[in-house]
Amino acid sequence: MREEPIGPGGAGEEQDAGTTDFGHFVLMLASAALIHLGEMTDPTAKGTGKDPEQARRTIDVLTMLQAKTQGNLTPDEASLLNSLLHSLRMRYLKAVGLLQGPSGES
């Protein structure tokens, strides 16, 4: 049984712009991983930089969330989390040189 959050956005109330649902939360973490992989510009650092170890830690957090929320997500939430994790894992492997692109480039 899935529990609704208490307060704004919970128990049938409309969510306002200040609330965060599960989908937004995992997208925020995925964006952080992409920044650490150097695939997105870090708005606070005014550029891109690579920190594969931090990207791996963020991917690990998403993996933990997947395990801890199994059976409690909507189909859309589960699908979003699965596809984000697959994409991030492939990008991580490519960033650390363990996966080559389709034409042989790293």
C-alpha positions as CSV (number, residue, x, y, z in Angstrom):
1,M,0.0,0.0,0.0
2,R,1.4,3.4,-1.0
3,E,1.1,6.1,1.6
4,E,0.4,9.7,0.5
5,P,2.6,12.4,1.8
6,I,1.2,14.6,4.5
7,G,1.0,18.3,3.8
8,P,0.9,20.2,0.5
9,G,0.6,17.9,-2.4
10,G,-0.5,14.9,-0.3
11,A,-3.9,13.3,0.3
12,G,-5.4,14.5,-2.9
13,E,-4.2,18.1,-2.7
14,E,-2.8,19.8,-5.8
15,Q,1.0,20.1,-5.8
16,D,2.3,23.7,-5.9
17,A,5.5,24.7,-7.6
18,G,7.5,24.3,-4.3
19,T,6.8,20.6,-3.8
20,T,8.9,17.8,-5.1
21,D,7.5,14.5,-6.2
22,F,9.5,11.3,-6.7
23,G,10.0,11.9,-10.4
24,H,11.4,15.3,-9.9
25,F,13.7,14.0,-7.1
26,V,15.2,11.2,-9.3
27,L,15.6,13.7,-12.2
28,M,17.5,16.0,-9.9
29,L,19.8,13.2,-8.9
30,A,20.2,12.1,-12.5
31,S,21.1,15.7,-13.5
32,A,23.8,15.8,-10.8
33,A,25.2,12.5,-12.2
34,L,25.3,14.0,-15.7
35,I,27.1,17.1,-14.4
36,H,29.7,14.9,-12.7
37,L,30.1,12.9,-16.0
38,G,30.8,16.2,-17.8
39,E,27.7,15.8,-20.0
40,M,25.8,18.8,-18.5
41,T,27.0,22.2,-17.6
42,D,27.2,22.9,-13.9
43,P,25.3,26.1,-13.5
44,T,27.3,26.9,-10.3
45,A,30.7,26.3,-11.8
46,K,30.1,28.0,-15.2
47,G,31.3,25.0,-17.2
48,T,31.7,21.3,-17.3
49,G,34.1,19.1,-15.4
50,K,34.4,15.4,-14.8
51,D,34.2,13.6,-11.5
52,P,33.4,10.0,-12.3
53,E,33.7,8.9,-8.7
54,Q,31.0,11.3,-7.6
55,A,28.8,10.3,-10.6
56,R,29.2,6.7,-9.4
57,R,28.1,7.6,-5.9
58,T,25.0,9.4,-7.3
59,I,24.2,6.4,-9.4
60,D,24.6,4.2,-6.3
61,V,22.1,6.4,-4.5
62,L,19.6,6.0,-7.3
63,T,20.2,2.2,-7.2
64,M,19.5,2.2,-3.5
65,L,16.3,4.2,-4.0
66,Q,15.2,1.6,-6.6
67,A,15.8,-1.3,-4.2
68,K,14.1,0.5,-1.2
69,T,11.1,1.6,-3.2
70,Q,10.5,-1.6,-5.1
71,G,6.8,-2.4,-5.1
72,N,5.8,1.1,-3.9
73,L,6.2,3.1,-7.1
74,T,3.7,3.8,-9.8
75,P,4.4,2.1,-13.1
76,D,5.5,5.5,-14.5
77,E,7.9,6.2,-11.6
78,A,9.4,2.7,-11.8
79,S,9.8,3.1,-15.6
80,L,11.5,6.5,-15.2
81,L,13.9,5.2,-12.5
82,N,14.8,2.1,-14.6
83,S,15.4,4.0,-17.8
84,L,17.5,6.7,-15.9
85,L,19.6,4.1,-14.2
86,H,20.3,2.2,-17.5
87,S,21.2,5.4,-19.3
88,L,23.4,6.7,-16.4
89,R,25.2,3.3,-16.1
90,M,26.0,3.2,-19.8
91,R,27.2,6.8,-19.8
92,Y,29.4,6.1,-16.7
93,L,31.0,3.0,-18.3
94,K,31.7,5.1,-21.4
95,A,33.2,7.9,-19.3
96,V,35.6,5.7,-17.5
97,G,36.6,3.9,-20.7
98,L,34.9,0.5,-20.1
99,L,32.4,0.9,-22.9
100,Q,33.0,2.0,-26.5
101,G,30.6,3.8,-28.8
102,P,29.0,2.1,-31.8
103,S,31.8,3.0,-34.1
104,G,34.6,2.1,-31.7
105,E,35.1,5.5,-30.2
106,S,35.2,5.9,-26.4
